[in-house]
Amino acid sequence: MAKVKEVLGGHICIEGNVPASLLQTSDVEGVKKYCKWLIDVVGKDGGYIMGPGSVVDEVKIENLKAMIDFTHEYGRYR
């Protein structure tokens, strides 16, 4: 995602890349840490929409909620 931002940032909006495997197997803190990285790196200067990398029908609901809540709290343009 960092390379995608480097190459395409400023030209298109980038969305996604929270891996379903992370949402399936990680704990809430792991999800928050990954989302923070995405926001800090890919979301820098705008042009990023947080979202899963694929379908989320087999994920832990607490991890999906953590992704949404953390993004809502931390992922604001300042």
N, CA and C atoms as a LAMMPS dump frame, in Angstrom:
ITEM: TIMESTEP
0
ITEM: NUMBER OF ATOMS
234
ITEM: BOX BOUNDS ff ff ff
-5.0000000000000000e+02 5.0000000000000000e+02
-5.0000000000000000e+02 5.0000000000000000e+02
-5.0000000000000000e+02 5.0000000000000000e+02
ITEM: ATOMS id mol type element x y z
1 1 1 N 0.815 -1.191 0
2 1 2 C 0 0 0
3 1 3 C 0.862 1.259 0
4 2 1 N 1.994 1.213 0.669
5 2 2 C 2.872 2.386 0.665
6 2 3 C 3.358 2.685 -0.759
7 3 1 N 3.679 1.647 -1.507
8 3 2 C 4.135 1.829 -2.892
9 3 3 C 2.983 2.335 -3.766
10 4 1 N 1.782 1.809 -3.537
11 4 2 C 0.607 2.277 -4.279
12 4 3 C 0.416 3.768 -4.033
13 5 1 N 0.51 4.178 -2.775
14 5 2 C 0.356 5.6 -2.439
15 5 3 C 1.436 6.434 -3.12
16 6 1 N 2.658 5.923 -3.104
17 6 2 C 3.772 6.644 -3.72
18 6 3 C 3.537 6.839 -5.219
19 7 1 N 3.071 5.813 -5.89
20 7 2 C 2.912 5.866 -7.338
21 7 3 C 1.618 6.568 -7.756
22 8 1 N 0.524 6.26 -7.067
23 8 2 C -0.788 6.733 -7.511
24 8 3 C -1.378 7.87 -6.681
25 9 1 N -0.783 8.143 -5.521
26 9 2 C -1.299 9.207 -4.671
27 9 3 C -1.373 10.53 -5.41
28 10 1 N -2.465 11.236 -5.231
29 10 2 C -2.665 12.494 -5.917
30 10 3 C -3.327 12.347 -7.275
31 11 1 N -3.467 11.098 -7.734
32 11 2 C -4.092 10.839 -9.031
33 11 3 C -5.42 10.105 -8.892
34 12 1 N -5.482 9.2 -7.921
35 12 2 C -6.713 8.439 -7.694
36 12 3 C -6.935 8.28 -6.194
37 13 1 N -8.137 7.919 -5.834
38 13 2 C -8.451 7.595 -4.448
39 13 3 C -8.191 6.1 -4.247
40 14 1 N -7.529 5.757 -3.16
41 14 2 C -7.181 4.371 -2.847
42 14 3 C -8.119 3.884 -1.745
43 15 1 N -8.596 2.649 -1.862
44 15 2 C -9.533 2.114 -0.871
45 15 3 C -9.122 0.7 -0.478
46 16 1 N -9.329 0.379 0.792
47 16 2 C -9.23 -1.002 1.249
48 16 3 C -7.914 -1.411 1.845
49 17 1 N -7.696 -2.713 1.754
50 17 2 C -6.482 -3.434 2.135
51 17 3 C -6.355 -3.762 3.609
52 18 1 N -7.43 -3.795 4.36
53 18 2 C -7.37 -4.434 5.674
54 18 3 C -7.636 -5.916 5.394
55 19 1 N -6.617 -6.763 5.512
56 19 2 C -6.76 -8.159 5.109
57 19 3 C -7.834 -8.904 5.914
58 20 1 N -8.614 -9.718 5.214
59 20 2 C -9.607 -10.544 5.893
60 20 3 C -8.927 -11.461 6.897
61 21 1 N -7.724 -11.923 6.577
62 21 2 C -7.003 -12.799 7.505
63 21 3 C -6.707 -12.085 8.821
64 22 1 N -6.408 -10.795 8.757
65 22 2 C -6.183 -10.006 9.973
66 22 3 C -7.477 -9.895 10.764
67 23 1 N -8.57 -9.624 10.07
68 23 2 C -9.863 -9.495 10.737
69 23 3 C -10.361 -10.831 11.279
70 24 1 N -9.884 -11.933 10.728
71 24 2 C -10.278 -13.266 11.189
72 24 3 C -9.456 -13.74 12.377
73 25 1 N -8.165 -13.429 12.394
74 25 2 C -7.267 -14.081 13.349
75 25 3 C -6.64 -13.158 14.391
76 26 1 N -6.59 -11.882 14.125
77 26 2 C -5.915 -10.956 15.032
78 26 3 C -6.791 -10.636 16.238
79 27 1 N -6.2 -9.892 17.154
80 27 2 C -6.993 -9.32 18.237
81 27 3 C -7.292 -7.865 17.889
82 28 1 N -8.106 -7.226 18.7
83 28 2 C -8.524 -5.845 18.444
84 28 3 C -7.321 -4.91 18.34
85 29 1 N -6.334 -5.072 19.205
86 29 2 C -5.168 -4.181 19.172
87 29 3 C -4.372 -4.335 17.883
88 30 1 N -4.275 -5.554 17.37
89 30 2 C -3.591 -5.778 16.099
90 30 3 C -4.298 -5.092 14.948
91 31 1 N -5.616 -5.141 14.962
92 31 2 C -6.405 -4.464 13.928
93 31 3 C -6.196 -2.955 14.016
94 32 1 N -6.252 -2.412 15.209
95 32 2 C -6.052 -0.974 15.392
96 32 3 C -4.662 -0.548 14.927
97 33 1 N -3.656 -1.34 15.248
98 33 2 C -2.281 -1.019 14.849
99 33 3 C -2.159 -0.979 13.322
100 34 1 N -2.74 -1.949 12.643
101 34 2 C -2.673 -1.987 11.187
102 34 3 C -3.449 -0.82 10.574
103 35 1 N -4.616 -0.535 11.124
104 35 2 C -5.413 0.586 10.622
105 35 3 C -4.689 1.913 10.825
106 36 1 N -4.006 2.054 11.937
107 36 2 C -3.229 3.274 12.194
108 36 3 C -2.151 3.429 11.125
109 37 1 N -1.471 2.336 10.809
110 37 2 C -0.435 2.395 9.779
111 37 3 C -1.04 2.816 8.443
112 38 1 N -2.167 2.211 8.059
113 38 2 C -2.812 2.585 6.797
114 38 3 C -3.175 4.065 6.779
115 39 1 N -3.753 4.557 7.849
116 39 2 C -4.151 5.972 7.908
117 39 3 C -2.93 6.882 7.846
118 40 1 N -1.891 6.545 8.611
119 40 2 C -0.691 7.387 8.654
120 40 3 C 0.067 7.396 7.331
121 41 1 N 0.149 6.249 6.668
122 41 2 C 0.952 6.146 5.453
123 41 3 C 0.115 6.39 4.2
124 42 1 N -0.96 5.635 4.037
125 42 2 C -1.751 5.726 2.811
126 42 3 C -2.706 6.915 2.859
127 43 1 N -3.17 7.252 4.044
128 43 2 C -4.098 8.37 4.179
129 43 3 C -3.446 9.728 4.279
130 44 1 N -2.123 9.755 4.352
131 44 2 C -1.421 11.038 4.458
132 44 3 C -1.786 11.927 3.276
133 45 1 N -2.208 13.132 3.565
134 45 2 C -2.602 14.129 2.564
135 45 3 C -3.874 13.753 1.801
136 46 1 N -4.67 12.84 2.352
137 46 2 C -5.966 12.501 1.765
138 46 3 C -5.896 11.43 0.695
139 47 1 N -7.067 11.119 0.148
140 47 2 C -7.142 10.179 -0.954
141 47 3 C -7.192 8.721 -0.553
142 48 1 N -7.601 8.431 0.673
143 48 2 C -7.694 7.04 1.115
144 48 3 C -9.034 6.798 1.803
145 49 1 N -9.638 5.65 1.5
146 49 2 C -10.87 5.209 2.154
147 49 3 C -10.584 3.874 2.821
148 50 1 N -10.728 3.815 4.139
149 50 2 C -10.501 2.578 4.886
150 50 3 C -11.553 1.555 4.5
151 51 1 N -11.13 0.316 4.317
152 51 2 C -12.054 -0.76 4.023
153 51 3 C -11.334 -2.097 4.04
154 52 1 N -12.094 -3.16 4.081
155 52 2 C -11.481 -4.49 4.061
156 52 3 C -10.915 -4.798 2.684
157 53 1 N -9.992 -5.748 2.66
158 53 2 C -9.389 -6.146 1.397
159 53 3 C -10.232 -7.135 0.614
160 54 1 N -11.214 -7.74 1.266
161 54 2 C -12.098 -8.705 0.602
162 54 3 C -13.37 -8.85 1.431
163 55 1 N -14.154 -9.876 1.122
164 55 2 C -15.408 -10.08 1.847
165 55 3 C -15.139 -10.308 3.335
166 56 1 N -16.099 -9.939 4.151
167 56 2 C -15.91 -10.004 5.603
168 56 3 C -16.907 -10.946 6.284
169 57 1 N -17.394 -11.934 5.564
170 57 2 C -18.414 -12.809 6.143
171 57 3 C -17.868 -13.816 7.148
172 58 1 N -16.557 -13.97 7.231
173 58 2 C -15.964 -14.934 8.159
174 58 3 C -15.034 -14.266 9.175
175 59 1 N -15.235 -12.993 9.452
176 59 2 C -14.331 -12.295 10.368
177 59 3 C -14.927 -12.216 11.763
178 60 1 N -14.059 -11.912 12.722
179 60 2 C -14.524 -11.677 14.093
180 60 3 C -15.229 -10.318 14.12
181 61 1 N -16.437 -10.303 14.597
182 61 2 C -17.219 -9.07 14.607
183 61 3 C -16.532 -7.982 15.43
184 62 1 N -15.847 -8.355 16.508
185 62 2 C -15.162 -7.35 17.327
186 62 3 C -14.009 -6.701 16.562
187 63 1 N -13.385 -7.455 15.653
188 63 2 C -12.308 -6.873 14.845
189 63 3 C -12.855 -5.941 13.772
190 64 1 N -13.952 -6.313 13.156
191 64 2 C -14.583 -5.434 12.178
192 64 3 C -15.046 -4.141 12.84
193 65 1 N -15.631 -4.267 14.02
194 65 2 C -16.062 -3.1 14.782
195 65 3 C -14.863 -2.236 15.162
196 66 1 N -13.749 -2.862 15.542
197 66 2 C -12.539 -2.118 15.896
198 66 3 C -12.025 -1.328 14.694
199 67 1 N -12.049 -1.942 13.497
200 67 2 C -11.613 -1.243 12.284
201 67 3 C -12.473 -0.001 12.052
202 68 1 N -13.77 -0.156 12.161
203 68 2 C -14.695 0.949 11.914
204 68 3 C -14.554 2.028 12.987
205 69 1 N -14.595 1.63 14.251
206 69 2 C -14.526 2.599 15.351
207 69 3 C -13.193 3.336 15.373
208 70 1 N -12.081 2.599 15.192
209 70 2 C -10.77 3.239 15.215
210 70 3 C -10.646 4.246 14.078
211 71 1 N -11.118 3.869 12.897
212 71 2 C -11.047 4.78 11.753
213 71 3 C -11.883 6.024 12.005
214 72 1 N -13.015 5.836 12.582
215 72 2 C -13.886 6.982 12.885
216 72 3 C -13.208 7.929 13.874
217 73 1 N -12.538 7.378 14.878
218 73 2 C -11.899 8.196 15.917
219 73 3 C -10.567 8.802 15.448
220 74 1 N -9.732 8.014 14.787
221 74 2 C -8.365 8.438 14.475
222 74 3 C -8.247 9.018 13.062
223 75 1 N -9.027 8.511 12.143
224 75 2 C -8.84 8.83 10.733
225 75 3 C -9.537 10.08 10.262
226 76 1 N -9.307 11.166 10.908
227 76 2 C -9.92 12.44 10.5
228 76 3 C -8.835 13.356 9.962
229 77 1 N -9.184 14.063 8.886
230 77 2 C -8.237 15.039 8.365
231 77 3 C -8.193 16.218 9.322
232 78 1 N -7.028 16.653 9.604
233 78 2 C -6.839 17.723 10.561
234 78 3 C -6.382 18.976 9.891
